[in-house]
Amino acid sequence: MEWFKTSSVDNKTVVFDPLRKQYVALTPEEQVRQKTLHYLVETRKVAAGLIAVEYSIKVNNLPKRADIVVFNNLGEPQMIVECKAESVPITEKVLDQAIRYYSGLNVKYLTLTNGKTMFCYKVKEGRIEAITEFPL
């Protein structure tokens, strides 16, 4: 896959997302999302077909979008990845957001990243436990 291919459209920088197969605005959060997608596909060898970007879910009947959702081979969601811009610290508020998304998807893992820091959690019997290694 070709990663980090940028272009300029209407004086704005855009980046080609090889998973969505389209150019998207290169915001600080999108930069982290693209780095995370690259990590998942190229380093962790997750099949690109098992990854959804800006995945639509319902939380309390409200439409939301998870930054990245990784599925297993049966099509079941396994992990939500919440991306923030590098300038945004990973706080309890970010974890709360991922937990809300979890309520709509019921995954095994939550991952939070701002490109500099990554926190991973395992959800077991309704409890969230911090884990020290990337789960996939």
FENFEN-V600684 format. One line per field, one symbol per residue. psi: psi as a letter, one per 30 degrees, with the letter a starting at -180 (. if undefined). A space follows every 10 residues. Layout:
BEGIN
psi->???
END
This chain:
BEGIN
psi->kklhjllkkh gkklkkjfef hlklkileee eeeeeeeeee eeefhkkefg kkkhkklkjh gkklkkekkk lafggkkekk kkkllefjkj aeeeeeeeee eefffhlfkk kkkgfekkkk kkjkhgkkkk lflkf.
END
